[in-house]
Amino acid sequence: MFLSNMDKFIYTKTHNRSIVGSINEQIYITQHWIEKYLPTDELNIVGLNIWLNDSVSLQLVEGYPRLALKNALQDTSIHQ
């Protein structure tokens, strides 16, 4: 249900330094995570995704991306 509404997402530019800093931190974490597995074909993308979604994000009311998505999914199911 959530994925069927993907056409409603809008991506825009931001000049909010806090958000840009959070995105840069996620990129930095991802680069170092991937380097642990190189050179290899066995890259644990699921583990990386879980780790990133359990990272604190001060811009989110919930504090963690995983909780924010969970709440968004619950809100979506309630309204449909």
MODELLER restraints for C-alpha pairs under 7 A, 6 or more apart:
rsr = mdl.restraints
at = mdl.atoms
rsr.add(forms.Gaussian(group=physical.xy_distance, feature=features.Distance(at['CA:2:A'], at['CA:73:A']), mean=6.58, stdev=0.5))
rsr.add(forms.Gaussian(group=physical.xy_distance, feature=features.Distance(at['CA:2:A'], at['CA:76:A']), mean=7.00, stdev=0.5))
rsr.add(forms.Gaussian(group=physical.xy_distance, feature=features.Distance(at['CA:26:A'], at['CA:52:A']), mean=6.95, stdev=0.5))
rsr.add(forms.Gaussian(group=physical.xy_distance, feature=features.Distance(at['CA:37:A'], at['CA:43:A']), mean=5.91, stdev=0.5))
rsr.add(forms.Gaussian(group=physical.xy_distance, feature=features.Distance(at['CA:53:A'], at['CA:64:A']), mean=6.50, stdev=0.5))
rsr.add(forms.Gaussian(group=physical.xy_distance, feature=features.Distance(at['CA:53:A'], at['CA:65:A']), mean=4.95, stdev=0.5))
rsr.add(forms.Gaussian(group=physical.xy_distance, feature=features.Distance(at['CA:53:A'], at['CA:66:A']), mean=4.99, stdev=0.5))
rsr.add(forms.Gaussian(group=physical.xy_distance, feature=features.Distance(at['CA:54:A'], at['CA:64:A']), mean=5.83, stdev=0.5))
rsr.add(forms.Gaussian(group=physical.xy_distance, feature=features.Distance(at['CA:54:A'], at['CA:65:A']), mean=6.64, stdev=0.5))
rsr.add(forms.Gaussian(group=physical.xy_distance, feature=features.Distance(at['CA:54:A'], at['CA:66:A']), mean=6.23, stdev=0.5))
rsr.add(forms.Gaussian(group=physical.xy_distance, feature=features.Distance(at['CA:55:A'], at['CA:64:A']), mean=6.11, stdev=0.5))
rsr.add(forms.Gaussian(group=physical.xy_distance, feature=features.Distance(at['CA:56:A'], at['CA:63:A']), mean=5.57, stdev=0.5))
rsr.add(forms.Gaussian(group=physical.xy_distance, feature=features.Distance(at['CA:56:A'], at['CA:64:A']), mean=5.03, stdev=0.5))
rsr.add(forms.Gaussian(group=physical.xy_distance, feature=features.Distance(at['CA:57:A'], at['CA:63:A']), mean=5.14, stdev=0.5))
rsr.add(forms.Gaussian(group=physical.xy_distance, feature=features.Distance(at['CA:57:A'], at['CA:64:A']), mean=5.47, stdev=0.5))
rsr.add(forms.Gaussian(group=physical.xy_distance, feature=features.Distance(at['CA:57:A'], at['CA:65:A']), mean=6.89, stdev=0.5))
rsr.add(forms.Gaussian(group=physical.xy_distance, feature=features.Distance(at['CA:62:A'], at['CA:68:A']), mean=5.70, stdev=0.5))
